[in-house]
Amino acid sequence: MAPGLPTAMDRPHFIGIGGAGMSGIAKILAQRGAKVAGSDAKDSATAEALRALGATVHIGHAAEHLADDASCVVVSSAIRADNPELARAAELGVPVVHRSDALAALMDGLRPLAVAGTHGKTTTTSMLAVSLAELGLDPSYAIGGDLDAPGSNALHGTGEIFVAEADESDRSFHKYAPEVAIVLNVELDHHANYASMDEIYESFETFAGRIRPGGTLVISADHEGARELTRRLAGSVRTVTYGEAADADVRILSVTARGLSSEVTVLLDGTELTFTVSVPGRHYASNAVAALAAGAALGIPAAELAPALAAYTGVKRRLQLKGEAAGVQVIDSYAHHPTEMTADLEAMRAAAGRGRILVVFQPHLFSRTQELGKEMGQALALADASLVLGIYPAREDPIPGVTSDLIVQAARAAGAEVTPLSDQAGVPAAVAGMARPGDLVLTMGAGDVTDLGPLILDRLAEVRG
């Protein structure tokens, strides 16, 4: 039986309760019996899912939304210091708890498995949550994306395992003490918080140092950044490597494309295992093998976990098929870093057959575009044609001279066919004018570009129907 409520979290108030990470913690607390309340900038299906669990969700931020009897206020790093509910908490003397501390408290008394890395965290965490549930282990989990319905990013399970996505962006993953940790890759990202690769390595070393005594670090043998981290750790923690590299402890022998899925064969403890990954591409196959190695480190027989991984059929925004109209499939991709963009475009190239790949790309964050705009443009050269939208600012203020034109120019220099488009309202018509039967259209980015998929499908049906 999973533990009950953490101390002083029986009446939490979440500022930004509709966010991926915040809503998951709120959901688990509500399922454990807490009186959950919170606010968000706009209403959403996630907010409605929380209300269905008994949570009070206010729209907009105002001091009066914070109840006088709130036991704590939960915030993420995205909440600004001038938020009126935060100011009201200070007036009332209500403790303020960071999201990562709240999640760490939820893991107390359980067997935590934390998934870290610059890319692939949500997918790998989801694979573990689904496959462990398939085996009847009823894990608790907190994921940075929805599996198949709004609010499905978290669950309070009755089992002893807690699977959590561990976010390095603000160093909040230093709060966790996992029994097993996964590091999928290590690259420079989140430039507002990390100035160099050395700072990134130091942060991941701290995370690895938090693994419980006798625990295990599962880490990629294929990514140079992960290999460097392994060298820096120098045996300070029990390590299991995985990947296609010849020296990997869990070695990927082959990945065979089967349409929008893959057949993967691995060598683990001297035994070959072949299983299906129900999403396309080597990148996702590698994520599945990381999940397999981590489950084995927890003592779950690999021969049982491998077939259970096939139960994972995707997570929203991770190469999610939005629909088909006029012979054109529209797929949503959360990729916003050049490595992720390249992996998704390569996976789609393998699945597209003779069809073309058309991309609607929305850059995410001014700081990321400033540092990686050239590499983003080079990644778009893997598509047959792209539309590039304005930068989605998220939590950042504009940086003078930093626009999506940095990406457009780099893409053109790499030989890509790319068109800048400042007005998102014009995207459906533009795509309908480009696409033809057999093509794949990717809406790509971490911002509101995801909202364009249904509009593109409607326009394709209207024009070509």
N, C-alpha and C positions, 0 to 999 in steps of 0.2 A: 504494500500500500504506500502510495506517495505521501509525503508530508503535507501538513496543512499550511495555514497562512504564516508567512514570516512576521516577526514582531513588528508592530507599528505600521503594517500595511493592510489593515482591515478596512480602511476608508480612504483609499488613495485617490488623488486627483491628478489626471494626466493632462499636461499642456501639449497639444499636438497629438491627441489620442488616435487620430486616424492614420498616422504614419505606419509604415511596415513594421518597424521594430517596436514602437510604442504600443500599437494595437495588439500585438501578440502577447506582450506582458500583461496588458489589461485583460485580455481574454482569459489567460490562465488564472489570474487573481480572481476574476469573476467566477470561474468554474470551481475555484477553491472556497468560494463563499464570501469573498470580499464585497463591500458596498462600493462599487467602482463608479467614478465620475470623471469627466474631462471635457475638453473643448478642442475644436479643430477649426481651421480657417473656412472650410466648406463642408457641406454634407456629402455623404458618399455611401456606397454599398457596405463598406467596412464599418462605418458608423452605425448603420442600420443593423448589421450583424451583431455589434456590441450591445445595442439596445435590446435585441432579442435575448441576450444573456442577462438582462436586468441592469445594464449600465446606463447612467445618465450622460448623454452626450449633448453639449451645447455647441452651437455654431457661432463662430466668431470668438474673439478673446475680449473678456471684460472682467473687471475685478469682482463683480457680484456673482460670477460663475463659480467662484471658489467658496464652498460651504464652510461655515465657521467651525464645524466639527471634523474637517478633513484631518486624517492622521499624518499625511505626508503629501507632498507635491512631487510628481515624477516628471523629469525633463530630459530632453536629449541635447546634444551639443548644438542643434540647430535653433534652439530657443534663445532669443535675444534677451539681453539683460533688462531692457525696458518693457518687457511684456507685462501688462497690467495685472495678470493673475500672479505672476512671480512677485511683483511689488506688494500685492495684497498678502501673499504668504509671509513676506518679511514683516509686515505690520502685525499679523496674527501670531507670529512666532512658529509657524508651521514648518517642520523640517523639509528641506528640499533634497530629493534623492535623484541621482543620475540614473538614467535608464539601465546602464550596465550594472550598477549596484543592485538595482531591483531584480535584474535577471540572475545575478550571482546568488541573491538570497533565495530565489526560487529553486536553485539547484542544490541547496543544502540538503544533506541526507540522502542524496541520490548518486548515481554513477554518471557524471557528466561526460559527454563527448562533444568537444568544441571544434568547429570547422573554420579554419582561417585560410587566408591567401588573398592575393590581389584580385583574382578572378575565380569564379566557379563556386563560391561559398553557398549561394542559395540552392543551386542545382544539387550539389553534393549533400547538403543538409536534408534536402527534400528526398533524395534517393534513400538516405538512411531512415528517415521517418517512415516512408512508405514501406520499405522492405522489412523493417523491424515490426511494423504493424501487421504486415502480411504473415509473419511468423508467429503472431499471437502474443508478442512481447509488450504490447500496449505502451509504447514509450511516450513520455512528454516531449514536446519539441517547440522550438521558437525559430521561425524561418523568416528571411527577409522578403518573402513573396508568397502569394496565395497558390495553393496546389490546384484546386479545381472550383473553388467558390469563394466569394468575399468572406474574409474572416477565417479562412482555413490555414492561415499562416502559423497557427499555434494550437496546442492542445495540452490539457492537463490529463495525462494518462495514469493508469494505476500501476504501471510497471516501475522497475528500478532504474531504467536508463532515461537520461535527459539529453536530447540532441539539440545543440544550439549553434546558430551562426555566430561567429566571433569576429566582430568588426574591428579592423585595424585603423580605420580612417582617423579616429580621434584618440587612439591608444586605449579605448575602453576595454579591449580584450585582455588587458593586464589585470582586470578584476576577477577573472575566472580561474578556477583551480580544477582543470579537467583530469579525469582518469586517463582518457585517451584524447589526443589532439591531432588534428590533421593540418598540415600546411601544404596547400596545393601549388603555390608559386609565390615568388617574392619579387615584386617590381616596384619602381617608383611611381606613386600615384598620390592623390590628395596633397597637392603641392602647397596648399595653404597651411598644412600641418607638418609636412616633412620637407626639409631643405635639401636632403641628399640621400643617397643609397645607404650611407653609413648609419644615418638616423633610422632608416627603415630596418636595417639588420639589427640594430640595437633594440628596436621595439619588438621584433619577432623573437630575439633572444630572451627578452624579458617574459614574453608570452610562454615560450618553451620552458623557461625556468619555473613557471607556475604549475607545471604538470605534477600531479600528486606523486609522492614516493612510490616506486614500483609501477608507475604508469608508463605509457608509450606515446612517442611521437611518430606519426605516420607522415612521411614527407616524400615529395616527388624526387625521383632520380633523373628526370628529364629536363627540368627547368634549371638554368644556370644559377638563378638567384636562390632557388631552394637548395641546390648542391653547395653553394657558398655558405648558406646558413648551416647546413649539416657540418661543414668543415669548421665553422666558427664554434659550434656547440661541442665539437671534439669529444664525443662520448659522454657528455655530462648528463644525458638522459637516454634511456633505452629508445633506439630508433629503428623503425622499419621503413625501408625505402620501397617505392613502387614505380613502375613505368616501363618504357620500352628499352631503356639502357641495359646493356649486358650485365651490369653489376647490381641491378635492382633486386631486392629481396623478394618482392612479388613482381614477377616479370610479365609484361604484356607480350605474348608471342605473336598475336595477329589481331587485326581489327578489319572485319569484312563488311562493307556496306550492303545493306539489304533494304533499299528504298529509303524510307524515313526512319529506319532502325539500323542497328549494327550487331554483328555476331563477334563476340570477344573471346579469345582464348588466353588464359593466364597460366603461369607456373607458380604454384604456391606450396611451399613445404614439400617439394619434389613431386607434386601431383598436378596434372593438367586439368583445368576446369574450363568448359566452354559454356557461355551463357549469352542471353540476348539483352541488349540495351535498347529500349524502345524510343530513343531519340537519336538523330543522326550525328555523325562526325566523330573524329578521333578525340577531340577535346572532351566530349561528353562520355566517351568510352573510358577515358583516363579518370574522369570524376567517379565513375562507377567502380573502377578498380580501387581507387582511394577508399571508397565506402566499404568495399569488400575487405580490404586490409585492416581498416579500423574496426569493423565488426569482429574479425578474427582476433584482434588484440583484446577485445572485450570478452572473448571466450565463446563466441557464436560460431558454430561449425561452418566453414566456408562453403561446403557442399550444400548446405541448406540456404545460406544467405545468397549465393550466386543466382539461383533461379528466382528467388524472391525479388531480386533487383529488377526483374522484368516487369514487375507490377507498377513501377514508376513510369508514367507516360508523359511527364512534363510538368512544368510549373508556369504560371502565367508570366508572359513577357520573355520567357527563355525559349526562343524559336517556337512560339505558340501559333498554331494555325488558327487564324481568325475567320477564315471562310474562303469560298471560291465563287467567282462570278465571271461569266463569259470566258470560261476556260483559264482564268488567271487565279492563282492562289495568292492570298495575302497572309503574310507571316509576321509576327511581332517579335522583335529582338531588343533586349535590354542593353545590348553591347554599347559601351560609351568610351571605352579605352581601346587604343589601337590593337592590342593583343586579342581582346574579346571580339572586336570587329573582324579581324582576320580569321579567327577560329570559326565564327558563325558564317562568314562568307564562303570559306572553304567547305564547310559542311553543306551549305546550300548548293554550292557548285557540284558536289558529288550527287546531290539529290535531284538536281534540276534536269538532268538528261540533256536534251537538245534545247531546252527553253533558256531564255535569258533571265538574268538576275537584275532587277531594278530596285534601287534603294532610295528611301526617303530618310535622310539622316539629320538628326537634330543634335548638335553639340551640347554637352552638359558641363556647365561651370566655365567661367571666364579663365580661372587659373589653370584648369586642365587644358583648355584650348590654347592658352598662351604657351604652355610647355610642350604640348603634344599635338598641336594642330598639324604640323608637317606629317607626322606619322599617321594621323587620322586620314589625311588626304591620300597618302600612299596606300592605306588599307582599302579605300574606296575604289582604287584602281582594279581591285578584284571583281568589282561589279561591272555589268555591261553599260549601265548608265545610272546616274544618281542625281537626286535633288537634295540640296543642302539648305537647311532652314537656319534661322537666327539662333543664337546661343540661348539655351534655357538657363536662367541664372540661379535657380534654386535659392540657396542661402546667401549668395554672394552679390556684392555690388559690382557694377561694370568696371573694367580696367581700360583706361584710355588706349585706343589703338588696337584693342583685341576684339575682333569680330570673326564671324564664320568665313570671311573672305580669306583668312589665313589657310583654312582647309581647302577652299575652292582652288586657290592658286597652287597649293601643293599637289592636289589631285590632278590638275591639268598638266603640271610639270611631269607627273608620273604617267601621262598618257591617258588619263581617265576622261570619260565623257561626263561632265558634271555641270549642273545648272543651279545657280543660286536662286532661292525663292524666299522672299521676306514675308510674304503673306500666306499663312498656313491655310487660309480659306481657299486658296487657289490650288492646293495640292490634289484633291480628288480629280478635278478636271485635267490637271497636268498629267497625272498618272494614267488616266483613261485615254488620253491622247497618245501616250507612249506604248502602253502594254498591248500585247497580242496573245492569243490563246497559246498556252504552254509556258508562259512566263511566270516567274515567282517575284512577288513584290515584298520587300522587307521594309517595315517601318522600324527604324533603328535609333536607339537613344534612351536615356534614363528619365527624360522629361515627359511632357504631355503629348509627344508625337504618337504615343500609344493610342490616343483617342481618334486618330485619323483612319485606322484600319476599317471600321464599319462604314465610314463615309466614303472611303475609296471603293469598297465593295458595292455600296448603293449606286455610286456613279458609274461603275463598270456595268452593272446590271441595266442601268437606265440607258446608257449610250450604246452598249453592244447587245442588249437583250432583244 
